[in-house]
Amino acid sequence: MLHPAAEPGPETPLPDPAAPAPAAASDPPPPTAADVAALRRRTGELAALYASARELAAMRDADAVLERLVDRAHELLAADVAYLSEFDETDATLRVRATRGTVTAALRGLVVPPGRGLVGAIAESRMPHAVRRYDAVDPDRHTTGIDAAVAGEGIVSMLGVPLLSEDRVLGVLFVAERRERAFGPDDTALLAALADHASVVLQTAAALADARRQAERARAAAAELTAHVAARDRANRVHRELVDAVLAGGGLAPVATALSVALQAPVAILDAPGRVRAMHGDASDALIDAARSGDDTDAGVSVISPIAAGGRGLGAIVVGPSARELDDVDRRTIERAGQVAALLALSEEAVAETDHRQRSDLLVDLVTASAQRRADVVAALRRSGIDEQVLGAVTALAVTGERRAAAARALAHHLGQTALVGELDGLVVAAHAAPLDAESFRQLRVAMDLDVLAVTTVAAPDGIAAAARDVRATVALARALGLRNALVGVDELLPYAAAIGADRRALDAFLDSALGAVRRHDGARGSELLATLRAFVQHGASPTRTARALTFHTNTILQRLEKLDALLGEGWRDDERFFRLSIAVRLDDLRERLERDGDG
């Protein structure tokens, strides 16, 4: 039930219309001057934060934005000093990056070690910290460098807030006073807001730097890939050219050309003895000599790559100075060229070996064929492109068994394609155009790199077989005479050959008449008078030299000579008898050597 409004009684005074209405009990009191100042300050702070946000959105220079944020902290908190320390993850230090209001350089370049200073406490706790007096900070956190920088600026009170990302501390933003000041929650909140903005700057800068690094790495990788693809294409092109060279049968010359063009450098290909087999570009003599000696220090050699197969050295590829720097692909290309060169060398070697065997068989047939087979041998020579009429000499080399094949190849190379070279009766025998001379023999020894006994002679028309018998017999005679490293003509040993090849009965009779008494005396008494006589003849009938050669006293030799006087008779040392006796001694010695060697 509603109650009617109470009407004014006579004692109730009516209100004065002109009087002001009384204030309601719920109205707030009017703002004071302090309230207006705080509101204005808050508005300025918000405006500054909005301005910082706009700068973050348009950030181009991280350092400039950080400097501006430190300026705002300095202005908005009305502090004497403001600065920002950035955390360095490499050594866990905090380095001052931006300052405002400082008066010394110590604070601007300050580096705080891990766990030191107020900044260390803030970084570890990830919480804001304020001190009314810096000297109240835990003594364990003080260092000489920090204390000197703080004292130099005259700092008393400090407030610092961390710059945080999701999982780490990026740095600390500070404001400081040169007098005691109690920083309140509003100060902390404002500085924290600015610190958040600074965190965004640092994270954005780090992201941009990382993006730039990634872009640089991507560009470098792309450039490297492009270079690699180009090098691979170049290598594939050279490989095709090398394969084409092999298939075309052009030998090593196309290999040297293709490699030289690809590497932009002179190239020479050498065989195992060091002979130049192919060359392209300006390959100097110094370059070739350096390759042969293996000393590439002063000749401008870029690469010396061996040519090998199955453990055998077949030569080398020599690359001179290039117009560009050679890379790994180029070196692999050189190795591939070496493989191709090895295949070509083996192929040439196989062909040469087959040809050598055929020519060796032809030589044996020519020397040993009967009269009935001679026409067939001559026909086989013609089919091989050899004219028998050109074969005007025969040469035999006495070489040990393990070196005989190499000596045969060296002799065949020296004499050329018109010669026949083979192995016969343990000797290397050749039928060729003209007898060896001293210079040819010297070159042959250098090529074979060993001492060799060579016997050579002229062959009469259709007389190759007879000449071959003569040189083989002369080799045996030369060996019996002690010749080991010489060039001997068959005619040079003709007197010995005539004597040895004479009637055996007559030779035996001559030797027995001259030396029989001495030989029988030695056999009966075990003396060595025949050996003494041989030494006496060989040393010019000098008792002194004979004694020295036999390592006896001269008196011993004189005593033996007296016994020889009794056996040979007086006057055996006279010129004519001594000459005949000397011939008998030498022939007897030569016959013994031939019989000992199985050639008698």
C-alpha positions, 0 to 999 in steps of 0.5 A: 500500500502506497503511502501519500506524500507528506504535505508540508505543515504550517511549521515546515518552512518552504524552500527558498527557490533562490537558495542552492540545492543541497549536495547529494550524499553519494557525489564524489568530492571535487578533484584536487590539484594533485589529482589533476597533476597525476592524471596529466602525468598518467596521460603523458605516460600513456601517450609515450607508451603509444608512441613507443608502440608506433615506433616499434611497428615502424622499426628500422634501426634497433639501436635508435629505438632502444636509445629512444626507449631509454630517453623515455624512461629517463624523462617519464620517471624523471630520473638522473640516469637511465641505461639498458644492459643487454645479456650476452649468451656467449659469456653470460655477461651483461653489457651496457648498450644504451645510456642517458644522463651519464657523465662518465664513460665508465658506465657507458662501457660497463661489462658486468660478469655473471652473478655480479651487481644489482643487474645480476640479481635481476637477471637471475630472479627475472623480477624487478628490484629497487634499492634506495642505496646502492651500497646496501646491495649484497656485498658478494655482488660488488666488484671493483669495476661496477662500484667504480662506475656507480661511484663515478656517476654518483648513483645512490638509488636504482630501479631495474626491471628485466627484459624477458622473452618466453624462455630467457632474459634479454637484458635489464632496463635501469633508472637511477638517482644521485640521491635517495629515492623510494621507487613506487609500484607506479614507477616499476609498472611504467619502467616494466612497460618500457622494458617490454617494448625494449624486449620486443626490439631486441627480439625483433633485431635478433630475428632480423639478424638471424633472417639476414644470416639465413638469407646470406647462407641461402645465397652462399649455398645457392652460389655454391650449388650453381658453381658446383653444377657448372663445374659438374657440367664442365667435368661431364663435358670433358669426360664425354670428350675424353671418352670420344677421344678413346672411341675415335682412336686418336691416342693421347693427343685428344686427351691432352687437348680436352684437358688443357682447354677445360683447365685453361692450362698447358698439359703434357702427358708423359710415359713411364720413362719420362718421354712426352707422349702428348702436349697441348698449350705452352708446356715449357721444358722447365715444366717437363723437367720438373715433372720428370724429377718430381720437383714442382717447386719452381716450375709453375706446376699446378698438378702432377697426377700419376697414370697408373693401373694395377699398381704399375706406373704408366706415366704422369699428367702434368698441368702447368699454371692455370688462368683460374684457380683449380677446384676439387672438380678440376682435380677429379677431372684430372684423375679421370683423364689419368684413368683414360690415359691409363686405358689408352696406355694399356691398350697401346701396350697390348697392341705393342706386345702382340706386334712384338710377339709376332715380330719375334716369331718372324725373327725366329722363323727367319733365323731357323727356317729350313730352305724348304720353309724360307719362301713361306717366311719371306711371304709372312714378312711381306704380309707384315710390311717388312722387306727382307732386303732392308735387313742388313745387320744382326745384333745380339744382346746378352741380358739376364732373364728377368730383364730380357723382355724389357731389353727386347722392347727397348731395342725394338723401340730404338730400331723402329718398325722396320726391324725384327726383335725377338728372344733366341737361345737366351739372347735378345736378337735383332735383324735390322738395317745397319750395325749398331754404332757407339752412339746408338749403343750409348742411347740404348744403354740409357734407355734400358738403364743397365749394363749390357754386352752387345755384339753386332755384325753386317749381314750379307743378302739372304744371310740373316741366319748365318749372321745370327749364328756368328753373333751368338757364337761371338757373344759366347766368346766375348763372355769367355773373354770377360766382356760384360758391358761393351759393344763388340763387332764380330770381326773384332774377335775374329782371330780368337774365333778362328783359333777356337773354331779351327780343327779341334785335334790341331788345337789340342796338339798345339796347346799340348806341345806348349803347355802339356808339360806344365799341366802334367806337372801340376796334375802329378804334384798338385802345384800351380805352375800353370796358374803362375804362367798365366799370371806371368803372361797377363802381367807382361812377364813381370815377376813383381806384378805377377807376385802382387797379382797372386799375393805371393812374395816375389821370391816365390814367383822367381822359384816357380819361374825356375821350375818353369825353366826346367819344364819349358826349356831354356829360352822360353822367355825369348820374344818369338817363343814367348809370343807363341806361349802367350797365344797358347796360354790365352787360348787355353784359358779361353777354351776353359771358360767356354767349356765351363760356361757350356759353350765349348 
